[in-house]
Amino acid sequence: METIMARGPNFIYAKEFIQEEYGEEIWDKLLRSLPDDVSKIWKRPILVTTVYPFSVFKMLTKELSNQVGTMDNQETALLYEHIADRSLSTVYKVFFRFTNPAFVIRNYPKLWKRFFTTGTVEVPLAESNHAMLRFVLPEIFLDWLSPACYGYSKKAVEMAGGKALKVEKKAQTRLQNGLWEIFYELFWEK
């Protein structure tokens, strides 16, 4: 079975978020609670250009939830907002300020490729205050996708001047090839 990989920014900025939000004591406690092979990955220097097993990322976030108490989707989404914010260069951020939320959402497929080597994202619809996203992904993403989609989308919409984002999962279907197709509908205010 293929190992699903995630790009370095997920790891770099997740570590940064946890250390800033919860402190070094929780970070150290997290590392001690993970299996040695997983902990070693987090202890090494993490590089933006390197890919790492996505399961390692998910183990850390699950253990974080265990350490600090169950994190609701809103709190979990803050992690993904932080990753989205920190992984975009100043040039992107300035550019997005002069666009509209629909334009930023239309760029979701390009942004996905900055974070993952697997899966596809399509944007069948993006208009003034409404968009549809279609993900085709392996099963490992299913329990992670809703808060991540909310967090990344919220940051994207707000960078382009939108607010009050609402994300609704509209469908989730297992495809014949073993992948999953998931549709989300996004609404925001200007």
N, C-alpha and C positions, 0 to 999 in steps of 0.2 A: 504494500500500500504506500502511496506517495506521501511524503512528509510535506505538510502545508507550511510554507515559509512566509514570514513577515519581514519587512525591511527595517533597518536600524532605527529610523525615527520613532517607531512605535515604542521601542525599548528605551531609547535615550530619554524621551520625554515622559514616559510612564515613571521611570525611576526618579526623574526630576520632580514630577508632580507629587509622588509619594513622600519623598524627602522633604519637600517644602510644606505640604499639607499636613503630614502626620509626624514628621521629624525622623531623625537618624535612629532613635531607639526602636521605632516601629519598623523601619527599614531593616535594621540588623535582626530584629526578631523574625521578620518575614524570611530573610535569607536562611536563618537557622532552621526554620520550619519546613523548608523545601527539601526535596531529595537532593543529594550531593551533586548529581550530574546537572540538575537544573540550577541550583545555587551557583555552581561554577560559572555558568554562562553570565549570570547577573553580576558576578564579582569581577569578571574580566573587563577591560575597556570595551565599551560597545561603540561600534562604528556605524555611521550613517549609511555607508555604502555596502555594508554586510547584511546578509539575510540570516535569520534565526528561526528555529521552529516556532510556529504560532502557538503550539501547545504549551511552550515554556512561558509565553506571555500570559496565556489564559490561566495557567497554574498560579502565577503571581497574583493576578487580579482576584482569583477565587480565594486565595489564602489571605489577601488583604481584607476581603469581606469577612472572613472568619476572625481575623485579628481585631478589627475595629467595630465589629457588629455588622449584621447584614446591611449592605448598602442598597438603597433603593435605586431605581432606574435614573432618577434625577441626579443623585450623587455620583453614580457610575458615569453618567453622561458628562459630568464635569471633567473627569479624567480625559475623555475623548475630545472635549473642547480644548483642553490644554494641549494635547498632542497636535490637534489641527492648528491651533494658534502658533505654537512654537516651531512647527515644521515648515511654515510658510515664510519665505523671505520677506524683507521689508518692501521690496519691489512689488511682490504679489499683493501684499496688504494695501499698499498705496493704490495700486491698479484696481483692486476690488472696491475700494472706497468710491471710485468714480464710475462704477457700473451699477447694476441692479441685482437683486437677489436671484432672479431667474437666470441671468447670465452666469453667475457663480455656480448655481446648481447644475447648469448645462455642462460645466467643466468637471463634474463629479467623476466621469470615467478617467480623465487624466489624473485627478487627485488620487483615485483609488490605486492607480499604478505606482504612485509614490510611496504607498504603504504596503502593498501586497504583490506577490508574484502569481497568485492564483485567483480565479474568479473574474467575473465581468460585471460591469454596471452600465446600464443604459438609462437615458433620460427621455422617455417617449413624449413627455410634455413638460414644458417650463414656460409659464406665462407670468403676468405681472404679480400675482400673489398666490400662485398655485403651481405645483409640480408633481410629477409621478416619477418614481425610481423603480427600476427593475434590476434585481440582483440575481445572478446565477452563480451559486457557490457550493462548495463541499459542506457536508453536515457540520463540521467543526465550528462553523461560523454561526450556526442557528441561535444558540443561547447568548451570543455576544452581539448580534447584529442590531437589535432594536435600540439598546442604549447608545451604541456606537453611532448608528445612523442619526439618532437624535442629537448627540453631542457634536458630531462633525457638521451636520446640517444647520444647527443653531449658530455655530460659529460662522459658517459661510453666509447665512442670511443676515446676521448682525453686521458682518464686515461690509456688506453692501447696503446697509441702511435699513434693513427690515427688522421686524420685532415680532414678539408673541408667536413664535413658531409652534405649530401643532403637527405631529407626525402620527399617521394612522397606518397600521399594517392592514393591507387590503386582501392579500392572498399569500398562501405558502403551499407550494406543490412540489412533490418529489418527481423528478424527471426520470425518463427511462435510463439515462446514463448514470444514475446515482446521484447527480447533483440536485440542488434545490433551487427553485425559482421563487423569489419573494418580491412582492410589490408593496411599495409604500406610497402613500399620498401625503404631500406636504402642503400646509397652508400657512401663510404669514401675513402680517400687516405691514403697510409701508410707513 
